[in-house]
Amino acid sequence: MLKNNIKITHFVAILSVLNFLFFHLPFFTYVFNNVDYSSFNGVILVVSLVILVFVLNAFVFFLFFSLSHYFGKFLLVLFFMINSIAVYFVNTYSVIVDESMIGNVFNTNYEESSSYFSFKLILYIIVLGVLPSVYIIKAKIINVTLKKGLTISSLALLLTIVLVMANASNLLWIDKNSKQLGGLAMPWSYTVNTSLFYIHKYKKNEKEILLPNATIKDNQKSVVVLVIGESARRQNFSLYGYDKNTNPLLSKTPNVFHFDATSCATYTTAGVKCILEHTNSDDLYEILPNYLYRNNVEVVWRTSNWGEPPVHIKNYQNRDVLRKDCKGEGCDYDEILLTGLKEQILASKKNKILIVLHTSTSHGPTYSKKYPPRFETFKPVCNSVELGKCSQTELINAYDNTIVYTDYILSSVIDDLKELKEFKSTMIFVSDHGESLGEKNLYMHGVPMSFAPKEQYEIPFIVWVSDNSKQLKANKTLTQNHVFHSVLNFLNIESPVYNEELNIFKN
């Protein structure tokens, strides 16, 4: 039984052991799956990592408690609580807690986060978070002498240096796998990556880099509806050869074209940013809606989602704004984005119009709640947030139904545009990223691009054009950056940043 009166050295050792046992199974599972542990170098690496995880955590915990017992207890309780949540998501959805995943966390609203709630999550929090926290709070810690403290600290640092030197031949492997290892080491995965996220966010958001002024070249009434999909992976669209009919409407619609495409990233914030920028860059350039709005184009942004770069336009409409004029069951789903769409286009006093519909239809884990019941074409479906508990058939059926619903939404947009006889019109649909549905034991998205599976970055790029408008080039593989330049071309807007090679339309 753990004692309440305990020396600080024993206390941090116990906490380090608990931290090791509770939260590092995914870390060492990854190591064992990627290291030849039958070789001498492999054995040295595995043993060194075991010792380092224990020693370095104990050393840092010791420093915390040496500064202040209250400070140390506060941080350790916080660590164990967050660790329990983090390891739940790692174990349940096979995520890596890297900087991009931290970005996902901070860009998730209540509606999305509540969909992850489960009894298993509560169990993780109680067993791995609350119970250790009770012990931490109740423990009466006895300090050691300064001399002993310095001796222990010096030995810990010396041991670390020796282990690093002993793994000189493994440094290339460590460097190659640093992102995965760093994203699975608790609590440093989220503490270090949260710091990096805010540092990089501050740099990116210092000031949007304005693009050179653009010029509208004619007065032809033209409208582009850009539909940004959420977690839509290409391989589940029957337009691309999928054996289940997930595109019953688009497949029968004239002037619909589809192209293979890849995303710049596997998470929403970076994917949407890439769709809206003229080039794939870490810098924050002026995005398409802001650029066109500043250059006298009518721009409307309608969203049931989040995670886009700052949008500086007059007509930014979220669910709350659209719900006022929406009627029927579709108002609880992405159909709300279609509310009064045609009327809003006709009411515009400008000749050039860009409508952006940012959907959330295929975002997990609650796929079965992303579409109205009448679109449950494929059964049975997965209704659990713990996707690993569902059969592969149930999970894919639920996801495929979101694609059927997406097909309906896109077809509805096209039907509206067909009625705008005075306009040259086009609809462009491109997803922010793809989605894993249990392949390689991965779920959802967010795996770093350096080792992401194709399911998370192979996306659909679907285009419809009105009869009186443009033809398309014989494109093969597109990128998300094709959107920016194609919209400029369709609206006949001249710009110094325009790149003809990234335009999908014939001139």
Buried (B, 14 or more C-beta within 10 A) or exposed (E): EEEEEBBBBBBBBBBBEBBBEBBBBBBBEBBEEBBEBEEEBBEBBBBBBBBBBBBBBBBBBBEBBBEEBEEBBBBBBBBBBBBBBBBBBBBBBBBBBBBBBBBBBEBBEEEBEEBBEBEBBEEBBEEBBBBBBEBBEEBEBEEBEEEEBEEBBEEBEEBBEEBBEBBEEBEEBBEEBEBBBBBBBBBBBBBBBBEBBEEEBEEBEEEBEEBEEBEBEEEBBBBBBBBBBBBBBBBBBBBBEBEBEBBEBBBEBEBBBBBBBBBBBBBBBBBBBBBBBBEEEEEBBBBBBBBBBBBEBBBBBBBBBBBBBEBBBEBBBBBEBBBEEBEEEBBEBBBBBBBEBBEBBBEBEEBBBBBBBBBBBBBBBBBBEBBBEEBBBBEEBBEBBBBBBBEEEBBBBBBBBBBBBBBBBBBBBBEBBBEBEEBBBBBBBBBBBBBBBBEEEBBBBBBBBEEBBEBBBBBBBBBBBBEEBBEBEEBEEBBBBBBBBBBBBBBBBEBEBBBEEBBBBEE
